[in-house]
C-alpha cells in the first residue's frame, strides 16, 4: 500500500520504501511485537487474532510483527493464553494470520520466544529454567494475568537443555518459514531467556557462558546461528534491549564496549537485522552520540529497527534522518490507532494511547469503543478488570 498526502511530504523518510533481505516494505513503519495473550489455553491462534493483525495491515503499516510465540512444550511459555508454534496444530493455526495480512499486501514476521525465568503462566510443565538459579527481581505483570507476586526461583538450565532450546528455536523458525511468514525475529531482549544469559545478575555461571561479555553473549549467538541455518531464505533477526519487563533500570555494565561485542558478535552469525528496544528510542547511551539502536547500526552494519516512544512522527522521522535506525517499530501507538500510518500520511492526528485500550487483548474494537466512550482520551470512570484481568 503506497500512501500519499501532506504528511508524506512532511515525513518523507518514514514513508520511503524499504527492504530487508529481499522482503520489500512499502514504508518504514513497523508494528512492534506486543504481548496479547489471546490464543486458546493450549496455544492455538484464534480468528480474532487473525483479524487483529489484518487490521494493522489495512492501516498502512510497512510490516507487522507478531507477539512473542513460544517454541516448545517445556519451559518456553511465559504467559497463559500465549500462542505457540511448538506443534503442528499450533503452527497450522497461524496460517489464517499470514493469509489475512498478505491479503492486504503487507509482509508479516513472527517473533519466537522463550521466557526462561520470567514465567507467570505455563500450560505444559511446572517450574522454570534460567542461566542460573536466581530469582528474578520485580513482580508478575497483572495485565497479563500475573498473580501480582514475585516470580518463582528457576533452576539452572542443563547443558542438554541449552542444546534442546537452541534446536527448538531453529525448529520454530523453520515452521514459520514453511507457513509463509516473511521473516523471523528471536526475542533476545527484555529479561527473557537469552537476555538472562547476557545479564550479569542473572548469569552467575563459571563456564564458557558466564563471566566476561564475550561469554555471556555466546548463547545469543548459538540461538541465532540455529535460526539462521533453519530459515536460510527469509530475513532473521533479534530483539535486543538493556531493560527488562521486570527491571526498567538495568544497563550493560561495560557500556559502549559491551555494545560493540554484543552487536558485532551476533551479526557475525549471518543474521539480517536488529530490533532495539529502549524506553526512549532516541536517547543517547553510554556517553556516546548514539542511541542503543544507533550503536547496533554502527557495530553490526545491518538494518536496525529503532523502538521506544517513536509514535510521534517527528521523532520517528528524526530517528531515520539521524541514522539511529533504518525502520521505526511502534507498539503503543499502533495499539492506540491501527491506522497510524494512514493518518500521519493524510496529515491527521492519530488516537493517543491510554492503558484502558489494553483490554480486551487481541482486538482493535476495544480501542474504537474506548474512544467512543472517552473522546478526550480520559476515562470517565476507572477502567474495570475484565475476565479477571486488570488493565
C-alpha positions as CSV (number, residue, x, y, z in Angstrom):
1,X,0.0,0.0,0.0
2,X,1.6,3.3,-1.1
3,X,0.4,6.2,1.0
4,X,0.0,9.8,-0.1
5,X,-0.9,13.1,1.4
6,X,0.6,16.1,3.1
7,X,2.1,14.0,5.9
8,X,4.2,12.1,3.4
9,X,5.8,15.3,2.2
10,X,6.4,16.3,5.8
11,X,7.8,13.0,6.9
12,X,9.3,11.5,3.7
13,X,11.8,9.1,5.4
14,X,9.0,7.3,7.3
15,X,7.2,6.7,4.0
16,X,10.1,5.7,1.9
17,X,10.0,2.1,0.8
18,X,12.5,-0.3,2.4
19,X,13.9,-3.8,2.0
20,X,15.3,-6.5,4.3
21,X,17.0,-9.4,2.6
22,X,14.7,-9.2,-0.4
23,X,11.5,-8.5,1.5
24,X,10.0,-5.2,0.3
25,X,8.3,-2.9,2.8
26,X,6.1,-0.1,1.4
27,X,7.3,2.2,4.2
28,X,9.5,2.3,7.3
29,X,6.8,1.9,10.0
30,X,6.6,-1.5,11.7
31,X,4.0,-2.8,14.2
32,X,6.2,-3.7,17.1
33,X,5.7,-7.1,18.8
34,X,3.2,-6.8,21.7
35,X,2.2,-9.5,24.2
36,X,-1.6,-10.0,23.6
37,X,-2.3,-13.4,25.3
38,X,-5.4,-14.1,23.2
39,X,-4.8,-17.6,22.0
40,X,-6.7,-20.7,23.3
41,X,-5.4,-22.2,26.5
42,X,-3.3,-24.7,24.5
43,X,-1.7,-22.1,22.3
44,X,-3.9,-22.2,19.2
45,X,-4.4,-19.0,17.3
46,X,-8.0,-17.7,17.1
47,X,-9.9,-16.0,14.3
48,X,-10.0,-12.9,16.5
49,X,-6.2,-12.8,16.4
50,X,-6.2,-13.0,12.6
51,X,-8.5,-10.0,12.3
52,X,-6.4,-8.1,14.9
53,X,-3.2,-8.5,12.7
54,X,-5.0,-7.9,9.5
55,X,-6.4,-4.6,10.8
56,X,-2.8,-3.2,11.1
57,X,-2.1,-4.3,7.6
58,X,-5.2,-2.4,6.4
59,X,-4.0,0.6,8.3
60,X,-1.0,1.2,6.1
61,X,1.9,-0.2,8.1
62,X,5.0,-1.3,6.2
63,X,5.4,-4.5,8.2
64,X,3.6,-6.3,11.0
65,X,5.4,-8.3,13.7
66,X,3.6,-10.9,15.8
67,X,3.7,-11.1,19.6
68,X,6.2,-13.5,21.2
69,X,5.3,-17.1,20.2
70,X,6.6,-19.9,22.4
71,X,8.8,-22.6,20.8
72,X,8.4,-25.9,22.8
73,X,6.1,-27.7,25.2
74,X,8.5,-27.4,28.0
75,X,9.6,-24.2,29.6
76,X,9.3,-21.6,26.9
77,X,5.7,-20.5,27.5
78,X,5.6,-17.5,29.9
79,X,2.0,-16.3,29.8
80,X,-1.3,-18.1,30.0
81,X,-3.2,-17.9,26.6
82,X,0.1,-17.1,24.8
83,X,0.2,-18.6,21.3
84,X,2.7,-21.3,20.4
85,X,4.4,-22.8,17.4
86,X,5.7,-25.9,19.1
87,X,3.3,-28.4,17.5
88,X,1.8,-28.9,14.0
89,X,-1.6,-27.9,15.2
90,X,-0.3,-24.6,16.7
91,X,1.7,-23.9,13.6
92,X,-1.2,-24.5,11.3
93,X,-3.4,-22.2,13.3
94,X,-1.1,-19.3,12.3
95,X,-1.8,-19.8,8.6
96,X,-5.0,-17.7,8.8
97,X,-3.0,-14.8,10.2
98,X,-0.4,-15.0,7.4
99,X,-3.1,-15.2,4.8
100,X,-5.1,-12.3,6.3
101,X,-2.1,-9.9,6.4
102,X,-0.7,-11.0,3.0
103,X,-4.2,-10.3,1.5
104,X,-3.6,-6.6,2.3
105,X,-0.2,-6.7,0.5
106,X,1.9,-6.3,3.7
107,X,4.7,-8.6,5.0
108,X,4.5,-10.2,8.4
109,X,7.3,-11.5,10.6
110,X,7.0,-13.9,13.6
111,X,8.7,-13.3,16.9
112,X,9.8,-16.5,18.6
113,X,10.2,-16.6,22.4
114,X,11.5,-18.5,25.4
115,X,10.6,-16.9,28.8
116,X,13.2,-18.6,30.9
117,X,12.7,-17.4,34.5
118,X,10.1,-14.8,33.6
119,X,7.3,-17.3,33.8
120,X,3.8,-16.4,35.1
121,X,1.8,-19.0,33.2
122,X,2.8,-22.3,31.6
123,X,0.3,-24.8,30.4
124,X,2.8,-27.7,30.0
125,X,5.3,-28.0,32.9
126,X,5.9,-26.8,36.4
127,X,8.8,-24.7,37.3
128,X,11.2,-22.6,35.2
129,X,14.8,-22.6,34.0
130,X,17.4,-19.8,33.5
131,X,21.1,-19.3,33.0
132,X,21.5,-19.5,36.8
133,X,19.2,-20.3,39.8
134,X,18.5,-16.6,40.5
135,X,15.0,-15.3,41.4
136,X,14.0,-12.5,39.0
137,X,13.6,-9.1,40.6
138,X,10.2,-7.4,40.5
139,X,6.7,-8.8,40.3
140,X,4.5,-10.6,37.8
141,X,2.5,-8.4,35.4
142,X,-1.2,-8.2,36.3
143,X,-2.4,-7.2,32.9
144,X,-1.1,-10.4,31.5
145,X,-2.9,-12.5,34.2
146,X,0.1,-12.4,36.6
147,X,-0.5,-13.1,40.2
148,X,0.9,-9.7,41.3
149,X,3.5,-11.6,43.3
150,X,7.2,-12.3,42.7
151,X,8.5,-14.8,40.3
152,X,9.4,-18.4,41.2
153,X,13.1,-19.2,41.5
154,X,14.3,-21.1,38.4
155,X,16.7,-23.9,38.4
156,X,19.9,-23.6,36.3
157,X,19.4,-24.9,32.8
158,X,21.4,-28.0,32.0
159,X,23.8,-28.2,29.0
160,X,21.5,-30.7,27.3
161,X,18.5,-28.4,27.8
162,X,20.5,-25.5,26.4
163,X,21.1,-27.5,23.2
164,X,17.4,-28.5,23.1
165,X,16.3,-24.9,23.4
166,X,18.7,-23.9,20.6
167,X,17.3,-26.7,18.4
168,X,13.7,-25.6,19.3
169,X,14.4,-22.0,18.2
170,X,15.6,-23.4,14.9
171,X,12.6,-25.7,14.5
172,X,10.2,-22.8,15.3
173,X,11.9,-20.6,12.6
174,X,11.6,-23.5,10.1
175,X,7.9,-23.9,10.8
176,X,7.3,-20.1,10.5
177,X,9.1,-20.1,7.1
178,X,7.1,-23.0,5.9
179,X,3.8,-21.3,6.9
180,X,4.7,-18.3,4.7
181,X,6.0,-15.8,7.3
182,X,8.2,-13.3,5.6
183,X,10.8,-13.2,8.4
184,X,11.5,-14.3,11.9
185,X,12.7,-12.4,15.0
186,X,14.1,-14.0,18.1
187,X,13.1,-12.3,21.3
188,X,16.5,-11.9,22.8
189,X,15.6,-8.9,25.0
190,X,13.5,-7.7,28.0
191,X,14.7,-10.2,30.5
192,X,13.7,-13.4,28.7
193,X,16.0,-16.5,28.4
194,X,18.7,-15.3,26.0
195,X,18.8,-12.0,27.9
196,X,19.2,-13.9,31.2
197,X,22.5,-15.2,29.9
198,X,23.5,-11.7,28.9
199,X,22.7,-10.0,32.2
200,X,25.3,-10.1,35.0
201,X,22.9,-10.6,37.9
202,X,21.0,-13.5,36.3
203,X,24.1,-15.2,34.9
204,X,26.4,-16.4,37.7
205,X,27.9,-19.2,35.6
206,X,31.5,-20.2,35.8
207,X,31.7,-22.0,32.4
208,X,32.2,-20.5,28.9
209,X,28.7,-18.9,29.1
210,X,29.5,-16.8,32.2
211,X,31.8,-14.1,33.2
212,X,33.0,-11.6,30.6
213,X,30.7,-10.2,27.9
214,X,32.3,-12.4,25.2
215,X,31.0,-15.4,27.2
216,X,27.6,-14.0,28.2
217,X,26.7,-13.3,24.5
218,X,27.6,-16.8,23.4
219,X,24.1,-18.2,23.9
220,X,22.5,-15.5,21.8
221,X,25.0,-16.4,19.1
222,X,24.2,-20.1,19.3
223,X,20.4,-19.4,19.1
224,X,20.8,-17.0,16.2
225,X,23.0,-19.4,14.3
226,X,20.4,-22.1,14.7
227,X,17.7,-19.8,13.4
228,X,19.8,-18.6,10.5
229,X,20.6,-22.2,9.5
230,X,16.9,-23.3,9.8
231,X,15.5,-20.4,7.8
232,X,18.1,-19.5,5.2
233,X,15.8,-18.0,2.6
234,X,14.0,-15.4,4.8
235,X,15.2,-12.5,7.0
236,X,16.1,-13.4,10.5
237,X,16.9,-11.0,13.3
238,X,16.9,-10.5,17.0
239,X,15.4,-8.0,19.5
240,X,17.9,-6.6,22.0
241,X,17.4,-4.4,25.0
242,X,19.1,-3.4,28.2
243,X,15.9,-3.1,30.3
244,X,13.6,-5.9,31.3
245,X,9.9,-6.3,31.7
246,X,10.7,-6.8,35.4
247,X,13.6,-4.3,35.7
248,X,13.5,-1.0,33.9
249,X,16.8,0.2,35.4
250,X,19.3,-2.3,34.2
251,X,22.2,-1.1,31.9
252,X,25.0,-3.0,30.4
253,X,27.9,-2.7,32.9
254,X,30.5,-2.4,30.1
255,X,28.7,0.3,28.3
256,X,29.9,1.0,24.8
257,X,32.4,-1.8,25.0
258,X,29.6,-4.3,25.7
259,X,27.6,-2.9,22.9
260,X,30.4,-3.4,20.4
261,X,30.9,-7.0,21.5
262,X,27.1,-7.8,21.6
263,X,26.2,-6.4,18.2
264,X,29.3,-7.4,16.3
265,X,29.3,-11.0,17.7
266,X,25.6,-11.6,16.9
267,X,25.9,-10.0,13.5
268,X,28.7,-12.5,12.7
269,X,26.2,-15.4,12.8
270,X,24.8,-14.1,9.5
271,X,21.5,-12.6,10.6
272,X,19.8,-9.8,8.7
273,X,18.6,-7.2,11.2
274,X,18.5,-6.0,14.8
275,X,15.4,-4.7,16.6
276,X,16.5,-2.5,19.5
277,X,14.0,-1.9,22.4
278,X,14.6,1.1,24.6
279,X,12.4,3.2,26.9
280,X,13.2,6.3,24.8
281,X,14.5,5.2,21.4
282,X,16.4,8.4,20.6
283,X,18.2,8.8,24.0
284,X,22.0,8.6,23.7
285,X,23.6,5.9,25.8
286,X,27.0,5.3,27.5
287,X,28.1,8.9,26.9
288,X,28.2,8.3,23.1
289,X,26.4,10.3,20.5
290,X,24.2,7.3,19.6
291,X,21.1,5.6,20.9
292,X,21.2,1.8,21.5
293,X,19.8,1.3,18.0
294,X,22.4,3.7,16.6
295,X,25.1,1.6,18.2
296,X,23.6,-1.5,16.8
297,X,23.7,0.0,13.3
298,X,27.3,1.2,13.9
299,X,28.7,-2.0,15.2
300,X,26.8,-4.5,13.1
301,X,26.4,-2.8,9.7
302,X,22.9,-4.3,9.5
303,X,19.4,-2.7,9.1
304,X,18.1,-1.7,12.5
305,X,14.6,-1.2,13.9
306,X,14.6,1.8,16.4
307,X,12.0,1.4,19.1
308,X,10.9,3.4,22.1
309,X,8.1,6.0,22.1
310,X,8.6,6.9,18.5
311,X,4.8,7.2,17.8
312,X,5.4,11.0,17.4
313,X,6.1,11.1,13.7
314,X,8.6,13.9,14.1
315,X,10.7,11.6,16.4
316,X,10.2,8.7,14.0
317,X,11.4,10.8,11.1
318,X,14.3,12.1,13.2
319,X,15.4,8.5,14.1
320,X,15.8,7.7,10.4
321,X,17.4,11.0,9.4
322,X,20.0,10.8,12.2
323,X,20.7,7.2,11.2
324,X,19.7,5.9,14.6
325,X,17.6,3.3,12.8
326,X,16.5,2.3,9.3
327,X,13.0,1.5,10.4
328,X,10.8,2.5,13.3
329,X,9.0,-0.1,15.4
330,X,5.9,1.2,17.2
331,X,3.9,-0.5,19.9
332,X,1.5,1.6,22.0
333,X,1.0,4.0,19.1
334,X,-0.1,1.1,16.9
335,X,-2.4,-0.4,19.5
336,X,-4.0,3.0,20.1
337,X,-4.6,3.6,16.4
338,X,-4.1,0.8,13.8
339,X,-4.4,3.5,11.1
340,X,-1.4,5.4,12.4
341,X,0.5,5.4,9.1
342,X,-2.6,6.4,7.0
343,X,-3.5,9.2,9.4
344,X,0.1,10.5,9.6
345,X,0.3,10.4,5.8
346,X,-3.0,12.3,5.5
347,X,-1.9,14.9,8.0
348,X,-4.4,13.8,10.6
349,X,-3.9,13.2,14.3
350,X,-3.9,9.6,15.3
351,X,-5.5,8.5,18.6
352,X,-3.2,8.6,21.6
353,X,-2.6,5.7,23.9
354,X,-4.4,5.1,27.1
355,X,-4.0,2.0,29.4
356,X,-7.7,1.3,29.1
357,X,-7.0,0.2,25.5
358,X,-5.1,-2.9,26.7
359,X,-8.3,-4.7,27.5
360,X,-9.6,-6.9,25.8
361,X,-6.5,-8.3,24.3
362,X,-6.0,-9.1,20.6
363,X,-8.8,-6.9,19.3
364,X,-8.9,-3.3,18.0
365,X,-12.6,-3.0,18.6
366,X,-11.9,-2.2,22.2
367,X,-10.0,0.9,21.1
368,X,-12.9,2.2,19.0
369,X,-15.3,1.6,21.9
370,X,-12.8,3.3,24.2
371,X,-12.7,6.5,22.1
372,X,-16.4,6.5,21.5
373,X,-16.9,6.4,25.3
374,X,-14.0,8.7,26.1
375,X,-13.5,11.2,23.3
376,X,-11.0,13.2,25.4
377,X,-8.8,10.1,25.9
378,X,-9.5,10.2,29.7
379,X,-11.9,7.6,31.0
380,X,-15.0,8.9,32.8
381,X,-14.6,6.2,35.4
382,X,-11.8,3.9,36.4
383,X,-11.2,1.0,33.9
384,X,-12.6,-2.2,35.4
385,X,-11.0,-5.5,35.2
386,X,-12.4,-7.8,32.6
387,X,-12.2,-11.6,32.6
388,X,-10.4,-11.3,35.9
389,X,-7.5,-9.3,34.4
390,X,-6.6,-5.8,35.4
391,X,-5.8,-3.3,32.6
